[in-house]
């Protein structure tokens, strides 16, 4: 059996995140990797690829960063997971509260899904209400039923579990207001990412917050992607809006498993134990939430962020990459069909067919050709380890890939694509 067959034989989906699955990559993508170093991934047979997946955006400093790894080892050598709270656990909570202005208290977990669900639980416990409004344009909030049941993937999820989840459109304040008009005094909280592929309109996030507070709902920002990229203090500081609750993960600890729910003391204390006589809310209770190797990795990563201009590098590199990719597309006369877009610290690319319609087939072809040229670019996640050498190598790969793309626009992608077209994660059938 090859690696894909072995993986799918023992792991449902072949991996532990669906976006890592075979159906998310072209046929020529490596089925498995052995290690990562800096901005590069290596297969068991020694093939080297420049990576822009960066562990689903969890690695922001580069794979196997020495300072972070040494800190993780230090935490491990202290016992890693103790019977009661550890000093490292305390220091990590204090550090996050120090960095993020809206955070008075914090609960750590291992997955982003755990803390976003916990945020909705706080909103319901604090307000005594049952509905949660979530932004329809943001692709993922949690593997829990309140969210997944609100996607095409409803198998195994009773309708009762997701019937209390409402939808609104990003940037469309009227669609959010419509939710509150339909369910006045019944919405516990609104959860959304601060930004999608572009900056929000000026005042939009504050307007969302104002609608929430006018009706007594909590305003929750999911900063899994934007946190530790837009600004050291999160996109909430970049855009000048303070949430009631916020969630972080991914870039916090350079690939180590740390996620965090933070917020104002007034709300977070619903999960506390010190107010005698208060009805209890069983919030997040995870055996490994206080794991010292991961939390010490977070402390080390935070120190690097504070001592080096990591954020500035992400923005600068992204601007150069966007400009370079679009210049090449223009030179080849396909700028109407391929575009690099988005916020520079977290860019994206858009692929279109000859009719101008968004095309997964052409996205697959582009990804295939980038791999043929030594670059894995399922999306674009930038790290501190991406430097000028990596930028030059990437743009050379882009040029070669887009030459094939241009031919495919004329001849049809079928002539150049080997294997199946990438499929959406959220689809009803395989």
N, C-alpha and C positions, 0 to 999 in steps of 0.2 A: 504493500500500500504506500502511496505517496503521503506527504504530510497532511494534505487536505483530507484525505480519506481517513487517516489515523485520528485527526482532530475531530472530525464529525462522527467518528465511531464512538468516541468516549465523552464528547461535549456537545450537548444540544446547540446547534447553530455553529459549532466549530470554534467557538471563542466565547469570551465572557462579556462582550459588548457587541450588540448586533451590527454596529457600524464598522466592526473589524471583520465581518463575515465575507465569504467568497463572493457573494452577490453585490458587494460594494466596491469591487476592484476589477480591473480588466484582467483578461486571461493571463497576461504575462507578468502580473504582480507576483512577487515572492509569496509563497503560501505560509511561510514562517520566517521569523528572524531569531537570531541567536543572541545578539547584543546590540547596544547602541553606545556611541561615543561622540560627544560634541553634537554636531548637526547631522551625524551619519548613522545609518543602520547597516548591520552585517548579517548575511544569511549563514547557515551552518557550513555551506560550501565556499564561503569567503567572498561572495558578491557584496559590493559596497554601493549603497544608494544614499544620495543627499536627501534628507527627509524634511518635508513640510507638514507631515501629520503630527509630529511631536507628541506621540502618545495621546491622541485625541485632545490636543492642546494642553495637556497636563504638564509638559516640560517646557519651561520658559528660559532656563539658564543654559540648557544643553544637557544631553545624556551624560550620566555618570560624573556630574560635577563633583570635584574632589572635596571641596569644603562641605557641601551638603551631605555627601556620602560619609565623610568622617564624623559629622555631627550625628548622623543616623546610627553609625556604629557605636558612638559614645553612649547614646541613649539605650541601645541594645545591651551594651556591656553593664549598664546600671540595673539590669533586670528586665527591661523592656515593658513589663506590664505588672504592676504591683497590686497588692490587696486593697489599698486605699489610694487616694489621689497622690500623684507624684509632684515633686518640685518642678519638673519640666512641664507637666500639665498645667500647673499654675502659671508658670512664666509664659507659656504659649498663649493662654487665655488673656493674660495681662498685655502681652505684646499686640494681639489683635485689637484689643480695646484701645490701646495706645495709638495704633495706626489708623483705624477707621473711626471717624468722629461720631457716627450714629450708633456705635456699638458700646453699650455699657456692660453687657453680659454676653457670654458665648457658650454654646454647646458644641463640642466636637463630635464628629462621626467619621465613618470611613468612605461614605458615598454621598454624592450630591443629592441623590433621590431621598436619602434619609432625612436630610435637613430641610429640603423644600417641603416634604410632607409634614415635618415637624412645624414648619412655619404656618402651614394651613391649620394645624391642630391648635397652635397658640391663638390664631385669629378666631377660631370657633370657640375656644374656651374663654377667651377674653370678652368676646362680644355676645356669646350665647346664641349666635346665629348659625345657619347651616350651609349657605351657599358660598362657593368660591368662584370668582371670575378670573379666568386665565386668558392670556393673550394668545389668540389663535395663530398668529404669525411666527411665534417662537417655537422651534421644532421639538424641544424636549424639556420637561420639567421633572419627571420622576418615573420610575418603573412601577410605582404603586397604582392601585386601581382607579383612584380619583382622576388621574391623568390618562393612563393608557386606555382606560375604558372610554375616554373622550376622543379617541383616534379610531381609525378603521380596524384596529386590532382589539376586538371586543371578545374574542373567544376565551372562555374561562372566567369572564368577569360579569357578575350579575349586574343588571341595569341599575339596581338600587345604589350600587357603589359609585357610579359616575353621573347619576341623574342630577346631582346637586352641583355639578361643574358647569359654569356658564362661560360663554365665549365673547370676546370682543376683538376688534381689529386694531392693530398697532397704528398709531398716528391718527386714528379716527376717533376723536373725543366723543362724537355723537353716538357711536356704537357702544361705548362704555356707559354713557349716560342712559342709553336705552335699557341696559341691564338693570341699572338702579331704578329706573322708572317702572320697569316690569316687576321688580322685587324690592320695593321700598322697605327699608329697615330689616332686610333679610339677608343681606350679603355680608359675610364675615370679613372677607379680605379680597384684595386684588393682587395677583401675582404676575409679574412680567419681567423680562430683561430690560435693562435701561436702553439698549440700542439693538437694532437688527443689523442689516448690511450697510446702513448709513446712519448719520447723526439724526436724532429726533428734531422735529421743528422746535425752534425756540419757545420755551414755556410749556411744551407739551407734557413733560413729566410732572411739572408742578401742577398743571391742570388736572392730571390724573389723581395726584395726591389730594388736591382740593375737593374733588368729587367724592373721594373715599371718606375724607374727614367730615364733609358736610352731612354724609349719611351715617357716620359712625363706624365705618369699615376701616380695616388696617391696610396700609400701603406697603407691599412687599416687593423688594427688588431682588431678582435672582442674578447674582454676579458671578456665576460659574465661569463664564467666558470673559466678561468684561473686567472682572477683578484682577488686579495685578497686571493689567495690560493698558487700560485707558489711563490709569493714574494709580500711584501707590495706594491711595485711599479709595480706589474704586471709581467706576464711572459715575457714581452718585456725587462725588466731589467734582469730577470733570464737568458734569452738567449742572452742578449747583442745586441738587435736590436731596433732601434727607429722608430716607424711608423709615418706617416704624420697625420693620424687620428686614434683614438682608441675609443672603446665603452666598457662601464662597466655596471654592474647591479648586480643582484643576491646577492652576498656576501657583497655588499656595506653597507647595513643598517640592517643586521640581520633580514630580512624578511619584512621590511617596503619597500614600493614601491618607489624605486629610481633607475633610470637608467641615464647614462651620456654619452654624446658624447664630447670627448676632442680632442685637437690637436694643431698644430702650429697656431700661430696668422695669418700667411699669408693665411691659408686656412679657418680658422674659421670665419675670418672677412667678408667672402662673405655673411654671414647672419647678418651683422651689419647694423647700421643706421647712423654712424658718418662720413662716407666718402661721402660728398655731391656730387651729380652727378653720383655716382656709381649705376649701375643697381641693383635693389633689388633682393634678393633671399629669398623667404619666407621659412625659414628653419624649425624650430620646434616651434610651438606656442601652448602651452598647458595650459589651465586654472589652472591645478593642479600641473604643473611642479615645482612650487616654494612652494609647501605645506610645512609648517614649521615643522609639526610633523615628517614627513619622513626625511627631510633634517637635523633636529636636531638629529634624530636617527643615521643618517650617521656620523655626527660629533662625537657622543658618541662612535659609533662602531670604528671609526678611532682612537680615543683616546685609546680604549682598545687594538687595534692592535699595537699602538705605545708604550704602557706601558707594555704589556705582550707579550710573544713570541708565539702569536697565530699561526703564520706560522710554527714555529718550531714544535709545538704540532701536527699540521695537518700532517706534514711530518713523525714525529716519530710514531704517532699512525698508520698511513697508512702502514709504513714499517713493524710494528709488526703484523698488520692484514693480510697483504699479506703473510708474512712468515708463520703465524699460519694457514691460510686457505690452503696454498699449502702443508704444512707439514701433515695436516690431510688427504688431498687427496692422498698424497703419502703413508701414513700409510694404507689407505684403498685400495691401488692399482688402483686408478682411476685418477692418475695425468695426464694421456693422454686425459682425457675426461672432467675434470674440472680444471680450473686454475684461480687463482687470478693474475691479470696483471696490467700494467699501471704505471703511475707516482704516487709515494706513497702518495702525498697530495690529489690525486683524483683517487683512484684505480677503477678497474672494475673486472668483472669475466666473463669467457668464458665457455659456456656449449656446450658439444658435445655429439652426440649419439654414438652408438657402432661402427659405420663405421668411426667415426672421423669427421663427418660433423657437422658444427655449427647447434644447435638445439634450436628453441624457445620452443619446447615441454619440453625439459629437463630444460630449464631456468624457465619455468612456474612451473615445479615440484619442483625445488630447492626453488623457492620463496614460494611456498605453504608450504613446510616443514619448512622453516625458520619461517613463520608465526605461524605454529603449535608449534614452540619452542619459541615464544615470540619476534621474530625479524622481522621487516619489512625492506626488503632489495631489492627493485626494481632495485637499482643501489647502489653505495657506495659513499655517501657524508658524510664527517667527520666534526665534530664541536668541539669547545673547550670543550663542555660539555661531550664528550665521553672520559671517563677515564679508569683506570685499571679495575674497576668493570664491566664496559660495555664491555671492550675487552674480559674479561674472560667469561662473559655471552654469547657474540657473538660466540666465538670459541666453546663453548659447543653446541650451537645451530647448528653451521656449522657441527660439528661431527655427530650429530643426523640426520641432513638433508642429509648429504652425505652417510650415511649408507643406507638410502632409495634410494638415487640416484644410489648407487652401485647395489642394488637389481634390480632396474629398467633397468639398462644396460643389465642385464641377462634376465629378464622376460618381458621387454617392459614397457614403461612409462605408457601405458594405464591401466595397473593393479593398478597403484598407484596414478594417477592424477585424481582429482575430478573436473569436469568442463572443460571449453574450454581452448585451448592453447592461450597464449597472442599473439596479432596481432601487426604488425608494424603500427605505426601512419601514415606513408606516404604510403597508399595503395589506389587504385582507388575505390574499392567497400567495403562496410561494411561486 
